[in-house]
Amino acid sequence: MKICIIGPVYTSYYFGGVATFTESLADGFAKNNHDVKIITDYSERKFTINGTSILSIFDKPSRKNYRMPKKIAKEILKFNPDLVVSSLEYGLSNKIVNNYNCKIKTIHYLHAFPSVKRSKLNNFFVNNVTKYICSNSDYTISNSALTSVINSEIYNIPSNEIINVGLGYDFMKEIDKNEETSYDDGKKHILFAGRLVKEKNVDCIIKSFENIDDGSVILDIIGDGKERENLESIASKISKNIKFHGKLSPMEIPRYLKKSDVFISLNPHEPYGIVYLEAMSANTSIVCPKTGGQMDTLINYRDRVRFVNPYNIDDVSNKMKEALELNFKELSKEYIDKEFSYQKVASEIEEFYVNSINRNKK
């Protein structure tokens, strides 16, 4: 089968989670023996780390260029795939493709939902563009049950299926390379990694840490954002065992995850939260909210996860303590590759596509 993936890729300008999805999903389909091509606005490389072809239609980042949908559609039609999987505004090409060749089936993948933290104008734009893309695609898939229900019930953007994302191949490569499984300071480490913004509730993590700070535990905070100065001020009044590491390269995160005893993040409405999956692959215990897209997966791993009310400091403190003492069977590399790889994600999307085509033939 010929498959085209359209979305952002890793560049020196952009390295978000959707770029991981674009490249790793393409690699996953390629590993399943399909003919795959990525078409994007701009790339500094011609191939992914696993050798999948990347076609760039501009010589600089051009996601806001009004010509992007037509230029991407032109290349899709030239490639003539059986299936297109799109993300974000790249899905604007789907209507053009369907108008010229209805045999090419299009899937738009929803990674998130409009946030109340954004401006009303921003949400209005995102919501209406997403609705337009999905209504002009053959199918819509969401990355979690939460993403699906919010987009459907609140924004009237229904999904045909829910398929969780996997671990990026670049991350899996780095996690396999790092052999250190503990710090050499003799202390236990709790890790937060993410943007330092209000919805992440990092202030609650810091205040909760005060209740368990007996000198034997370090709280490591990786990331940057609008709240950093405020959080550093709060931390300075609480403990010298809270360390801010600033923004690090995504390739540095696996090393910290593997050496930490607990990973914690408290965003109560995470669309999926791939970092929880990354922590689990590092065999690190997890503290997370009782709500969020990560529940699709983590609910099946209660032996290594503690679920909390992210607004209750006592609850978070208690679950931190419990997580530090958890003993569980480590997940093997073979298990992680089988259950959390993009090869599996690609297989699930292919199965959905084939079943949908067969139903339509009846």
BALOBA-1460 file (C-alpha; in Angstrom, 3 decimals):
// residues 362
<rec num="1" residu="m" x="0.000" y="0.000" z="0.000"/>
<rec num="2" residu="k" x="1.182" y="3.541" z="-0.768"/>
<rec num="3" residu="i" x="0.812" y="5.915" z="2.177"/>
<rec num="4" residu="c" x="1.483" y="9.637" z="2.503"/>
<rec num="5" residu="i" x="1.971" y="11.327" z="5.887"/>
<rec num="6" residu="i" x="1.584" y="15.116" z="5.935"/>
<rec num="7" residu="g" x="2.574" y="17.214" z="8.927"/>
<rec num="8" residu="p" x="5.551" y="18.984" z="10.526"/>
<rec num="9" residu="v" x="8.937" y="17.304" z="10.913"/>
<rec num="10" residu="y" x="11.912" y="17.973" z="13.162"/>
<rec num="11" residu="t" x="13.870" y="21.072" z="12.160"/>
<rec num="12" residu="s" x="16.071" y="23.582" z="13.950"/>
<rec num="13" residu="y" x="12.901" y="25.706" z="14.156"/>
<rec num="14" residu="y" x="10.418" y="23.074" z="15.353"/>
<rec num="15" residu="f" x="10.633" y="19.889" z="17.421"/>
<rec num="16" residu="g" x="7.155" y="19.394" z="18.895"/>
<rec num="17" residu="g" x="5.301" y="16.166" z="19.567"/>
<rec num="18" residu="v" x="3.440" y="16.305" z="16.256"/>
<rec num="19" residu="a" x="6.783" y="16.239" z="14.432"/>
<rec num="20" residu="t" x="7.552" y="13.019" z="16.311"/>
<rec num="21" residu="f" x="4.176" y="11.658" z="15.198"/>
<rec num="22" residu="t" x="4.773" y="12.562" z="11.541"/>
<rec num="23" residu="e" x="8.195" y="10.966" z="11.308"/>
<rec num="24" residu="s" x="7.622" y="7.957" z="13.557"/>
<rec num="25" residu="l" x="4.252" y="7.048" z="12.026"/>
<rec num="26" residu="a" x="5.853" y="7.140" z="8.583"/>
<rec num="27" residu="d" x="8.643" y="4.887" z="9.866"/>
<rec num="28" residu="g" x="6.062" y="2.587" z="11.464"/>
<rec num="29" residu="f" x="4.231" y="2.135" z="8.163"/>
<rec num="30" residu="a" x="7.557" y="1.591" z="6.391"/>
<rec num="31" residu="k" x="8.476" y="-1.127" z="8.919"/>
<rec num="32" residu="n" x="5.152" y="-2.761" z="7.993"/>
<rec num="33" residu="n" x="6.408" y="-2.930" z="4.390"/>
<rec num="34" residu="h" x="4.415" y="-0.066" z="2.887"/>
<rec num="35" residu="d" x="5.647" y="2.506" z="0.369"/>
<rec num="36" residu="v" x="5.676" y="5.691" z="2.468"/>
<rec num="37" residu="k" x="6.465" y="9.343" z="1.854"/>
<rec num="38" residu="i" x="6.305" y="12.357" z="4.182"/>
<rec num="39" residu="i" x="5.271" y="15.642" z="2.556"/>
<rec num="40" residu="t" x="5.825" y="18.766" z="4.635"/>
<rec num="41" residu="d" x="6.280" y="22.507" z="4.278"/>
<rec num="42" residu="y" x="9.952" y="22.530" z="5.239"/>
<rec num="43" residu="s" x="12.610" y="20.023" z="6.188"/>
<rec num="44" residu="e" x="16.367" y="20.185" z="6.635"/>
<rec num="45" residu="r" x="16.650" y="16.459" z="5.861"/>
<rec num="46" residu="k" x="15.560" y="14.185" z="3.018"/>
<rec num="47" residu="f" x="15.036" y="11.145" z="5.238"/>
<rec num="48" residu="t" x="13.929" y="10.200" z="8.763"/>
<rec num="49" residu="i" x="16.342" y="8.402" z="11.119"/>
<rec num="50" residu="n" x="14.957" y="5.125" z="9.720"/>
<rec num="51" residu="g" x="15.288" y="6.137" z="6.070"/>
<rec num="52" residu="t" x="11.733" y="7.162" z="5.168"/>
<rec num="53" residu="s" x="11.598" y="9.799" z="2.420"/>
<rec num="54" residu="i" x="10.769" y="13.422" z="3.340"/>
<rec num="55" residu="l" x="9.669" y="15.848" z="0.619"/>
<rec num="56" residu="s" x="9.887" y="19.549" z="1.471"/>
<rec num="57" residu="i" x="7.830" y="21.948" z="-0.685"/>
<rec num="58" residu="f" x="9.427" y="25.207" z="0.528"/>
<rec num="59" residu="d" x="13.006" y="26.243" z="1.274"/>
<rec num="60" residu="k" x="12.053" y="27.804" z="4.624"/>
<rec num="61" residu="p" x="9.384" y="27.204" z="7.328"/>
<rec num="62" residu="s" x="6.075" y="28.135" z="5.648"/>
<rec num="63" residu="r" x="3.184" y="26.744" z="7.678"/>
<rec num="64" residu="k" x="1.324" y="30.058" z="7.418"/>
<rec num="65" residu="n" x="1.840" y="30.346" z="3.664"/>
<rec num="66" residu="y" x="-1.565" y="30.331" z="1.947"/>
<rec num="67" residu="r" x="-0.079" y="28.308" z="-0.923"/>
<rec num="68" residu="m" x="0.888" y="25.396" z="1.329"/>
<rec num="69" residu="p" x="-2.343" y="23.329" z="0.995"/>
<rec num="70" residu="k" x="-2.315" y="23.472" z="-2.815"/>
<rec num="71" residu="k" x="1.389" y="22.705" z="-3.101"/>
<rec num="72" residu="i" x="1.118" y="19.750" z="-0.704"/>
<rec num="73" residu="a" x="-1.995" y="18.470" z="-2.518"/>
<rec num="74" residu="k" x="-0.155" y="18.669" z="-5.848"/>
<rec num="75" residu="e" x="2.639" y="16.454" z="-4.503"/>
<rec num="76" residu="i" x="0.160" y="14.030" z="-2.955"/>
<rec num="77" residu="l" x="-1.661" y="13.642" z="-6.271"/>
<rec num="78" residu="k" x="1.672" y="13.088" z="-8.010"/>
<rec num="79" residu="f" x="2.594" y="10.348" z="-5.503"/>
<rec num="80" residu="n" x="-0.939" y="8.892" z="-5.841"/>
<rec num="81" residu="p" x="-1.130" y="7.040" z="-2.497"/>
<rec num="82" residu="d" x="-3.944" y="4.821" z="-1.278"/>
<rec num="83" residu="l" x="-4.051" y="6.673" z="2.036"/>
<rec num="84" residu="v" x="-3.132" y="10.099" z="3.417"/>
<rec num="85" residu="v" x="-2.766" y="10.735" z="7.171"/>
<rec num="86" residu="s" x="-2.681" y="14.436" z="8.069"/>
<rec num="87" residu="s" x="-2.088" y="16.502" z="11.206"/>
<rec num="88" residu="l" x="-2.764" y="20.117" z="12.164"/>
<rec num="89" residu="e" x="-3.317" y="22.677" z="9.372"/>
<rec num="90" residu="y" x="-1.610" y="20.365" z="6.871"/>
<rec num="91" residu="g" x="-5.009" y="18.660" z="6.622"/>
<rec num="92" residu="l" x="-6.272" y="21.625" z="4.573"/>
<rec num="93" residu="s" x="-4.860" y="19.716" z="1.598"/>
<rec num="94" residu="n" x="-7.350" y="16.873" z="2.074"/>
<rec num="95" residu="k" x="-10.293" y="18.629" z="0.398"/>
<rec num="96" residu="i" x="-8.199" y="19.439" z="-2.667"/>
<rec num="97" residu="v" x="-6.993" y="15.834" z="-2.885"/>
<rec num="98" residu="n" x="-10.535" y="14.467" z="-2.560"/>
<rec num="99" residu="n" x="-11.802" y="16.848" z="-5.244"/>
<rec num="100" residu="y" x="-9.240" y="15.585" z="-7.762"/>
<rec num="101" residu="n" x="-9.007" y="11.919" z="-6.810"/>
<rec num="102" residu="c" x="-11.727" y="10.412" z="-4.625"/>
<rec num="103" residu="k" x="-9.928" y="7.047" z="-4.631"/>
<rec num="104" residu="i" x="-7.278" y="8.481" z="-2.305"/>
<rec num="105" residu="k" x="-8.639" y="8.165" z="1.236"/>
<rec num="106" residu="t" x="-7.771" y="10.797" z="3.820"/>
<rec num="107" residu="i" x="-7.518" y="10.494" z="7.604"/>
<rec num="108" residu="h" x="-7.094" y="13.561" z="9.793"/>
<rec num="109" residu="y" x="-5.526" y="12.829" z="13.176"/>
<rec num="110" residu="l" x="-6.549" y="14.977" z="16.153"/>
<rec num="111" residu="h" x="-3.739" y="15.521" z="18.657"/>
<rec num="112" residu="a" x="-5.575" y="17.864" z="21.033"/>
<rec num="113" residu="f" x="-8.579" y="20.130" z="21.567"/>
<rec num="114" residu="p" x="-9.029" y="23.913" z="21.965"/>
<rec num="115" residu="s" x="-7.846" y="25.035" z="25.406"/>
<rec num="116" residu="v" x="-9.602" y="27.531" z="27.677"/>
<rec num="117" residu="k" x="-6.142" y="28.978" z="28.334"/>
<rec num="118" residu="r" x="-5.992" y="30.271" z="24.760"/>
<rec num="119" residu="s" x="-7.675" y="33.475" z="23.636"/>
<rec num="120" residu="k" x="-11.253" y="33.232" z="22.362"/>
<rec num="121" residu="l" x="-10.105" y="34.407" z="18.931"/>
<rec num="122" residu="n" x="-7.390" y="31.744" z="18.796"/>
<rec num="123" residu="n" x="-9.831" y="29.023" z="19.847"/>
<rec num="124" residu="f" x="-12.408" y="30.211" z="17.316"/>
<rec num="125" residu="f" x="-9.840" y="30.012" z="14.531"/>
<rec num="126" residu="v" x="-8.433" y="26.624" z="15.576"/>
<rec num="127" residu="n" x="-11.894" y="25.134" z="16.111"/>
<rec num="128" residu="n" x="-13.273" y="26.260" z="12.763"/>
<rec num="129" residu="v" x="-10.193" y="25.265" z="10.777"/>
<rec num="130" residu="t" x="-10.197" y="21.840" z="12.466"/>
<rec num="131" residu="k" x="-13.916" y="21.410" z="11.801"/>
<rec num="132" residu="y" x="-13.387" y="22.326" z="8.134"/>
<rec num="133" residu="i" x="-10.508" y="19.860" z="7.771"/>
<rec num="134" residu="c" x="-12.365" y="16.986" z="9.448"/>
<rec num="135" residu="s" x="-15.558" y="17.566" z="7.462"/>
<rec num="136" residu="n" x="-13.495" y="17.380" z="4.260"/>
<rec num="137" residu="s" x="-11.535" y="14.269" z="5.250"/>
<rec num="138" residu="d" x="-12.841" y="10.739" z="4.835"/>
<rec num="139" residu="y" x="-12.117" y="9.818" z="8.450"/>
<rec num="140" residu="t" x="-11.055" y="11.407" z="11.739"/>
<rec num="141" residu="i" x="-8.991" y="9.670" z="14.426"/>
<rec num="142" residu="s" x="-8.303" y="11.022" z="17.942"/>
<rec num="143" residu="n" x="-5.208" y="10.357" z="20.043"/>
<rec num="144" residu="s" x="-7.232" y="9.613" z="23.214"/>
<rec num="145" residu="a" x="-10.734" y="9.191" z="24.580"/>
<rec num="146" residu="l" x="-10.489" y="12.642" z="26.178"/>
<rec num="147" residu="t" x="-9.528" y="14.305" z="22.885"/>
<rec num="148" residu="s" x="-12.379" y="12.483" z="21.173"/>
<rec num="149" residu="v" x="-15.108" y="13.345" z="23.682"/>
<rec num="150" residu="i" x="-14.169" y="17.030" z="24.072"/>
<rec num="151" residu="n" x="-13.922" y="17.616" z="20.330"/>
<rec num="152" residu="s" x="-17.172" y="15.753" z="19.746"/>
<rec num="153" residu="e" x="-19.363" y="16.922" z="22.631"/>
<rec num="154" residu="i" x="-18.161" y="20.519" z="22.963"/>
<rec num="155" residu="y" x="-16.904" y="21.455" z="19.501"/>
<rec num="156" residu="n" x="-19.029" y="19.153" z="17.326"/>
<rec num="157" residu="i" x="-16.019" y="17.459" z="15.718"/>
<rec num="158" residu="p" x="-16.704" y="13.704" z="15.991"/>
<rec num="159" residu="s" x="-14.050" y="11.008" z="15.584"/>
<rec num="160" residu="n" x="-14.417" y="7.695" z="13.794"/>
<rec num="161" residu="e" x="-11.808" y="6.003" z="15.965"/>
<rec num="162" residu="i" x="-9.441" y="6.453" z="18.919"/>
<rec num="163" residu="i" x="-5.844" y="5.315" z="18.439"/>
<rec num="164" residu="n" x="-3.191" y="6.307" z="20.978"/>
<rec num="165" residu="v" x="0.222" y="7.530" z="19.841"/>
<rec num="166" residu="g" x="3.439" y="5.605" z="20.447"/>
<rec num="167" residu="l" x="7.025" y="6.240" z="21.464"/>
<rec num="168" residu="g" x="9.086" y="8.110" z="18.885"/>
<rec num="169" residu="y" x="11.881" y="6.099" z="17.309"/>
<rec num="170" residu="d" x="14.376" y="8.821" z="18.217"/>
<rec num="171" residu="f" x="13.322" y="8.543" z="21.883"/>
<rec num="172" residu="m" x="13.515" y="4.738" z="21.834"/>
<rec num="173" residu="k" x="17.008" y="4.943" z="20.386"/>
<rec num="174" residu="e" x="18.133" y="7.306" z="23.165"/>
<rec num="175" residu="i" x="16.502" y="5.323" z="25.983"/>
<rec num="176" residu="d" x="18.307" y="2.189" z="24.774"/>
<rec num="177" residu="k" x="21.645" y="4.035" z="24.696"/>
<rec num="178" residu="n" x="21.450" y="5.302" z="28.280"/>
<rec num="179" residu="e" x="22.554" y="2.651" z="30.751"/>
<rec num="180" residu="e" x="22.636" y="4.739" z="33.947"/>
<rec num="181" residu="t" x="19.663" y="3.840" z="36.143"/>
<rec num="182" residu="s" x="20.384" y="5.993" z="39.200"/>
<rec num="183" residu="y" x="22.214" y="9.095" z="40.394"/>
<rec num="184" residu="d" x="25.516" y="8.751" z="42.236"/>
<rec num="185" residu="d" x="24.522" y="11.158" z="45.043"/>
<rec num="186" residu="g" x="22.819" y="8.438" z="47.097"/>
<rec num="187" residu="k" x="19.473" y="10.267" z="46.953"/>
<rec num="188" residu="k" x="16.157" y="9.477" z="45.346"/>
<rec num="189" residu="h" x="14.994" y="11.770" z="42.554"/>
<rec num="190" residu="i" x="11.534" y="12.968" z="41.526"/>
<rec num="191" residu="l" x="11.370" y="14.455" z="38.023"/>
<rec num="192" residu="f" x="9.072" y="16.919" z="36.285"/>
<rec num="193" residu="a" x="9.740" y="17.676" z="32.606"/>
<rec num="194" residu="g" x="7.540" y="20.022" z="30.613"/>
<rec num="195" residu="r" x="6.542" y="23.608" z="29.994"/>
<rec num="196" residu="l" x="6.472" y="25.812" z="33.083"/>
<rec num="197" residu="v" x="2.945" y="27.137" z="32.632"/>
<rec num="198" residu="k" x="-0.010" y="27.347" z="35.017"/>
<rec num="199" residu="e" x="-1.981" y="24.404" z="33.643"/>
<rec num="200" residu="k" x="0.901" y="22.054" z="34.522"/>
<rec num="201" residu="n" x="0.354" y="22.818" z="38.256"/>
<rec num="202" residu="v" x="4.093" y="22.777" z="38.957"/>
<rec num="203" residu="d" x="3.488" y="25.034" z="41.971"/>
<rec num="204" residu="c" x="1.464" y="22.205" z="43.515"/>
<rec num="205" residu="i" x="4.337" y="19.783" z="42.884"/>
<rec num="206" residu="i" x="6.763" y="22.133" z="44.651"/>
<rec num="207" residu="k" x="4.450" y="22.752" z="47.627"/>
<rec num="208" residu="s" x="3.729" y="19.031" z="47.914"/>
<rec num="209" residu="f" x="7.445" y="18.272" z="47.916"/>
<rec num="210" residu="e" x="7.826" y="20.321" z="51.099"/>
<rec num="211" residu="n" x="5.875" y="17.630" z="52.992"/>
<rec num="212" residu="i" x="8.294" y="14.858" z="52.017"/>
<rec num="213" residu="d" x="11.554" y="16.830" z="52.010"/>
<rec num="214" residu="d" x="13.701" y="15.045" z="54.593"/>
<rec num="215" residu="g" x="16.998" y="15.628" z="52.797"/>
<rec num="216" residu="s" x="17.004" y="12.247" z="51.078"/>
<rec num="217" residu="v" x="15.009" y="13.270" z="47.991"/>
<rec num="218" residu="i" x="15.699" y="15.733" z="45.150"/>
<rec num="219" residu="l" x="13.000" y="17.339" z="42.987"/>
<rec num="220" residu="d" x="14.375" y="17.957" z="39.484"/>
<rec num="221" residu="i" x="12.446" y="20.389" z="37.275"/>
<rec num="222" residu="i" x="13.233" y="20.438" z="33.554"/>
<rec num="223" residu="g" x="11.655" y="23.045" z="31.314"/>
<rec num="224" residu="d" x="11.056" y="26.723" z="30.787"/>
<rec num="225" residu="g" x="8.076" y="29.030" z="30.455"/>
<rec num="226" residu="k" x="6.177" y="32.034" z="31.771"/>
<rec num="227" residu="e" x="5.925" y="30.611" z="35.293"/>
<rec num="228" residu="r" x="9.604" y="29.847" z="35.808"/>
<rec num="229" residu="e" x="10.502" y="32.977" z="37.795"/>
<rec num="230" residu="n" x="7.459" y="32.577" z="40.038"/>
<rec num="231" residu="l" x="8.170" y="28.873" z="40.587"/>
<rec num="232" residu="e" x="11.811" y="29.514" z="41.435"/>
<rec num="233" residu="s" x="10.666" y="32.088" z="43.976"/>
<rec num="234" residu="i" x="8.283" y="29.583" z="45.596"/>
<rec num="235" residu="a" x="10.945" y="26.864" z="45.597"/>
<rec num="236" residu="s" x="13.583" y="29.103" z="47.190"/>
<rec num="237" residu="k" x="11.351" y="29.490" z="50.253"/>
<rec num="238" residu="i" x="10.681" y="25.770" z="50.539"/>
<rec num="239" residu="s" x="13.819" y="23.709" z="49.946"/>
<rec num="240" residu="k" x="17.365" y="23.687" z="48.649"/>
<rec num="241" residu="n" x="16.622" y="20.213" z="47.270"/>
<rec num="242" residu="i" x="14.591" y="21.575" z="44.349"/>
<rec num="243" residu="k" x="16.755" y="21.889" z="41.234"/>
<rec num="244" residu="f" x="15.777" y="23.828" z="38.082"/>
<rec num="245" residu="h" x="17.612" y="22.573" z="34.989"/>
<rec num="246" residu="g" x="16.058" y="24.863" z="32.378"/>
<rec num="247" residu="k" x="15.024" y="23.814" z="28.899"/>
<rec num="248" residu="l" x="16.877" y="20.770" z="27.606"/>
<rec num="249" residu="s" x="17.003" y="19.053" z="24.242"/>
<rec num="250" residu="p" x="14.406" y="16.260" z="23.822"/>
<rec num="251" residu="m" x="17.351" y="13.917" z="23.363"/>
<rec num="252" residu="e" x="18.563" y="14.685" z="26.909"/>
<rec num="253" residu="i" x="15.264" y="13.793" z="28.603"/>
<rec num="254" residu="p" x="15.672" y="9.975" z="28.381"/>
<rec num="255" residu="r" x="18.817" y="10.158" z="30.527"/>
<rec num="256" residu="y" x="16.968" y="12.000" z="33.300"/>
<rec num="257" residu="l" x="13.941" y="9.705" z="33.081"/>
<rec num="258" residu="k" x="16.046" y="6.582" z="33.370"/>
<rec num="259" residu="k" x="17.971" y="7.878" z="36.406"/>
<rec num="260" residu="s" x="14.887" y="9.162" z="38.263"/>
<rec num="261" residu="d" x="12.790" y="7.184" z="40.737"/>
<rec num="262" residu="v" x="9.500" y="9.007" z="40.087"/>
<rec num="263" residu="f" x="8.114" y="11.067" z="37.230"/>
<rec num="264" residu="i" x="5.335" y="13.525" z="38.090"/>
<rec num="265" residu="s" x="3.152" y="15.815" z="35.971"/>
<rec num="266" residu="l" x="-0.169" y="17.309" z="37.051"/>
<rec num="267" residu="n" x="-1.934" y="18.747" z="33.995"/>
<rec num="268" residu="p" x="-5.534" y="17.512" z="34.537"/>
<rec num="269" residu="h" x="-6.499" y="17.806" z="30.858"/>
<rec num="270" residu="e" x="-3.517" y="16.414" z="28.966"/>
<rec num="271" residu="p" x="-4.767" y="15.317" z="25.500"/>
<rec num="272" residu="y" x="-2.601" y="12.205" z="25.766"/>
<rec num="273" residu="g" x="0.649" y="12.995" z="27.565"/>
<rec num="274" residu="i" x="3.329" y="11.049" z="25.724"/>
<rec num="275" residu="v" x="5.842" y="11.867" z="28.482"/>
<rec num="276" residu="y" x="4.009" y="9.421" z="30.796"/>
<rec num="277" residu="l" x="4.590" y="6.675" z="28.242"/>
<rec num="278" residu="e" x="8.221" y="7.739" z="28.003"/>
<rec num="279" residu="a" x="8.555" y="7.530" z="31.793"/>
<rec num="280" residu="m" x="7.005" y="4.072" z="31.818"/>
<rec num="281" residu="s" x="9.428" y="2.894" z="29.125"/>
<rec num="282" residu="a" x="12.257" y="4.099" z="31.402"/>
<rec num="283" residu="n" x="10.750" y="1.945" z="34.189"/>
<rec num="284" residu="t" x="10.186" y="5.003" z="36.357"/>
<rec num="285" residu="s" x="7.159" y="5.098" z="38.663"/>
<rec num="286" residu="i" x="4.571" y="7.767" z="37.859"/>
<rec num="287" residu="v" x="2.349" y="10.253" z="39.682"/>
<rec num="288" residu="c" x="-0.362" y="11.745" z="37.467"/>
<rec num="289" residu="p" x="-3.905" y="13.197" z="37.644"/>
<rec num="290" residu="k" x="-6.968" y="10.967" z="37.673"/>
<rec num="291" residu="t" x="-8.099" y="12.724" z="34.495"/>
<rec num="292" residu="g" x="-6.443" y="13.169" z="31.100"/>
<rec num="293" residu="g" x="-5.756" y="11.230" z="27.929"/>
<rec num="294" residu="q" x="-2.969" y="9.244" z="29.612"/>
<rec num="295" residu="m" x="-5.657" y="7.291" z="31.470"/>
<rec num="296" residu="d" x="-6.295" y="5.292" z="28.263"/>
<rec num="297" residu="t" x="-2.943" y="3.587" z="28.861"/>
<rec num="298" residu="l" x="-1.907" y="4.085" z="32.489"/>
<rec num="299" residu="i" x="-5.093" y="2.579" z="33.933"/>
<rec num="300" residu="n" x="-3.623" y="-0.792" z="32.890"/>
<rec num="301" residu="y" x="-0.390" y="-0.237" z="34.858"/>
<rec num="302" residu="r" x="-1.579" y="0.499" z="38.387"/>
<rec num="303" residu="d" x="1.415" y="-1.323" z="39.866"/>
<rec num="304" residu="r" x="3.697" y="1.565" z="38.835"/>
<rec num="305" residu="v" x="1.313" y="4.552" z="38.775"/>
<rec num="306" residu="r" x="-0.315" y="6.612" z="41.512"/>
<rec num="307" residu="f" x="-3.321" y="8.722" z="40.503"/>
<rec num="308" residu="v" x="-3.993" y="12.005" z="42.325"/>
<rec num="309" residu="n" x="-6.212" y="15.035" z="42.658"/>
<rec num="310" residu="p" x="-3.790" y="17.582" z="41.123"/>
<rec num="311" residu="y" x="-5.159" y="20.406" z="43.280"/>
<rec num="312" residu="n" x="-4.795" y="18.623" z="46.638"/>
<rec num="313" residu="i" x="-1.320" y="19.111" z="48.120"/>
<rec num="314" residu="d" x="-1.740" y="16.414" z="50.792"/>
<rec num="315" residu="d" x="-2.889" y="13.876" z="48.207"/>
<rec num="316" residu="v" x="0.035" y="14.691" z="45.914"/>
<rec num="317" residu="s" x="2.517" y="14.463" z="48.818"/>
<rec num="318" residu="n" x="1.177" y="11.082" z="49.908"/>
<rec num="319" residu="k" x="1.257" y="9.678" z="46.374"/>
<rec num="320" residu="m" x="4.812" y="10.961" z="45.892"/>
<rec num="321" residu="k" x="5.823" y="9.015" z="49.011"/>
<rec num="322" residu="e" x="4.067" y="5.886" z="47.780"/>
<rec num="323" residu="a" x="5.611" y="6.172" z="44.319"/>
<rec num="324" residu="l" x="9.107" y="6.407" z="45.814"/>
<rec num="325" residu="e" x="8.598" y="3.034" z="47.518"/>
<rec num="326" residu="l" x="6.934" y="1.129" z="44.675"/>
<rec num="327" residu="n" x="8.378" y="-2.197" z="43.570"/>
<rec num="328" residu="f" x="7.249" y="-3.481" z="40.206"/>
<rec num="329" residu="k" x="8.448" y="-5.751" z="37.429"/>
<rec num="330" residu="e" x="10.378" y="-3.775" z="34.839"/>
<rec num="331" residu="l" x="9.034" y="-3.722" z="31.301"/>
<rec num="332" residu="s" x="11.409" y="-5.423" z="28.881"/>
<rec num="333" residu="k" x="12.644" y="-3.764" z="25.702"/>
<rec num="334" residu="e" x="10.770" y="-6.419" z="23.726"/>
<rec num="335" residu="y" x="7.508" y="-5.603" z="25.513"/>
<rec num="336" residu="i" x="7.949" y="-1.850" z="24.995"/>
<rec num="337" residu="d" x="8.740" y="-2.345" z="21.300"/>
<rec num="338" residu="k" x="5.658" y="-4.514" z="20.870"/>
<rec num="339" residu="e" x="3.133" y="-2.478" z="22.864"/>
<rec num="340" residu="f" x="4.236" y="1.143" z="22.465"/>
<rec num="341" residu="s" x="5.953" y="1.391" z="19.082"/>
<rec num="342" residu="y" x="4.722" y="3.358" z="16.092"/>
<rec num="343" residu="q" x="4.780" y="0.120" z="14.147"/>
<rec num="344" residu="k" x="1.813" y="-0.904" z="16.303"/>
<rec num="345" residu="v" x="0.148" y="2.516" z="15.815"/>
<rec num="346" residu="a" x="0.578" y="2.127" z="12.049"/>
<rec num="347" residu="s" x="-0.936" y="-1.373" z="12.198"/>
<rec num="348" residu="e" x="-3.964" y="-0.069" z="14.109"/>
<rec num="349" residu="i" x="-4.519" y="2.754" z="11.604"/>
<rec num="350" residu="e" x="-4.152" y="0.286" z="8.730"/>
<rec num="351" residu="e" x="-6.662" y="-2.069" z="10.355"/>
<rec num="352" residu="f" x="-9.129" y="0.797" z="10.796"/>
<rec num="353" residu="y" x="-8.640" y="1.869" z="7.165"/>
<rec num="354" residu="v" x="-9.097" y="-1.646" z="5.744"/>
<rec num="355" residu="n" x="-12.194" y="-2.324" z="7.875"/>
<rec num="356" residu="s" x="-13.702" y="1.022" z="6.840"/>
<rec num="357" residu="i" x="-13.085" y="0.318" z="3.153"/>
<rec num="358" residu="n" x="-14.602" y="-3.163" z="3.463"/>
<rec num="359" residu="r" x="-17.695" y="-1.819" z="5.241"/>
<rec num="360" residu="n" x="-18.231" y="0.728" z="2.486"/>
<rec num="361" residu="k" x="-18.080" y="-2.022" z="-0.152"/>
<rec num="362" residu="k" x="-21.013" y="-3.900" z="1.394"/>
